[in-house]
């Protein structure tokens, strides 16, 4: 039967007890990790968020009633124990922080009993994710999960500390906002007092932080909750946390400088990793041409090579057809993989098709220097030799080629490069390769909407020397935008903002807005620009993604206390769920079923 603490007060967490406390009386509280009954003695490993401490339950010190109670202890029972710290006489555990000492119990209380958990509370759990997330409150007891969340807390503290010391003010912005059409899909919240109208949950504090610059606050930051109703993947969640900032009277270099120093400080203080500064920079086009990605992982080579000019007049129709359609032919060299079985190559072909390719051409350089390839018969020996030379091919290498529109070729080879690196164990998780990507296109063409969309958002400043092309060649205008990338993940993104009304109106025009529709959606921002707005710029980090890399997790779910699954539902609380008719009536909403759902 569970007892109360009855005046017992915890004096130490489990691993706060050290050899310096030998002979002292302490009180610890926590969960039973393991129990070993040796008859006259019972040993319990007691666990709290700090770690484990061995408890010795001995009838000589506990008394008969106390020892009888101890015999009923099971895993995950919650105990309060007062006793004397002594040096272990035997079985010193060098892998345990408290492995040289133990607590000999003199007073024991069972504060709470426990059913048998549905899975072991242990590090590196092999339990299926679905079960872990259903019982997330148990999963969060596991030491590795607790370490992750404690590190996350430390990272956020360090960010706040750095920003305050740099003169930033922490200011909260609204969660209930106006829905805007650009960007990802909004989560909508119906208004009870304004029937038929909706708030949106913020995808970022973008407009509000720009308004704070208009209001003269100069340097703002916020650890901000953001929401996006989009398809999930390993580094996405419907709700996530940004370390958000905005600065006035700065240019791009100043924003990048303060953020480089922030990253250096946080990584050094949180995990002891020193980041050399300045961080390298790479233009967007170079990143796409070399790595097929605007968030390249530069821990390994296997860079893309453009061989379009070499194969322009060859006899292989797949190559020449792509070039005639305005595309390109590019390849990667999977060094040492020339003996890869055909079955495995076929899997790579299917993988490439998943990224939009019609197929994947390949050429294996044999150990004797000869070539093995399905397209070899369409090219001369000289053409093949030139192609292999351009790809830095050596005996034993496998060359893989994609031929299509640039966007598809980049996507295919960029993804294939990462897949091969993972399979070939080329990714060192203890290596932190940061990189700035700059000179993004301001706009990108959407086939679906048949218009240009902002690659970042509509408030991004164009590069001045490109602005003259906005009417004649909008796709060639570069943006004053910058993303910070770590090991193939976009950690954050930012830009210099437009602060001139005429440029902002022209930007909306390029995006297909009329002046009236622009003011309908963003009038509060455009009106603010009439009253003296300073030049300003900013950036926002994904805190979840950053911590995910720090702890070497495969998913941001492992650094978020209560995450959602792929369909944006919570397996623990069963959210989202239905609401009763009374609530819907108050909001003047009706739920209709489609024929398929019915």
ABEGO torsion letter per residue (X at the ends): XBBBAGGBBBABBAAABBAAABGBBBBBBEBBABBBBAGABBBBBBBBAAEBBBBBBBAAAAEAAAAAAAAABBBGBBBBBBBBBBBBABGBBAABAAAABBBBBABBBBABBBBBBABBBBBGBABBAAAAAABAAAAAABAAAAAAAAAAAAAAAAAAAAAAAAGBBBBBBBABBBBBABEBBBBBBBBAABBGBBBBBBABAAAAAAAAAAAGAGBBBBBBBBBBBBBBBAABBABBBBBBBBBBGBBAAAAAAAAAAAAAAAAAAAAGBBBBOBBBBBBAAAAAAAAGBABBBAABBGBBBBAAAAAAABABAAAAAAAAAGBBBBBBBBBGAAABBAAAAAAAAAAAAAAGBABBBBBBBBAAGBBBBAAAAABBAAAAAAAAAAAGBBBGBBBBBBBBBAAAAAAAAAAAAAAAAAAAGABBAABBBBBBBBGBBABBBBAAAGBBBBABBAABBBBAAAAAAAAABAAABBBBBBBBBBGGBBABBBBBBBABAAAAAAAAAAAGBBAAAAAAAAAAAAAAAAAGBBBBBBBBBBAAAAAAAAAGBABAAAABABBBBAAGBBAAAGOBBBBBAAAAAAAGBBBBBBAAAX
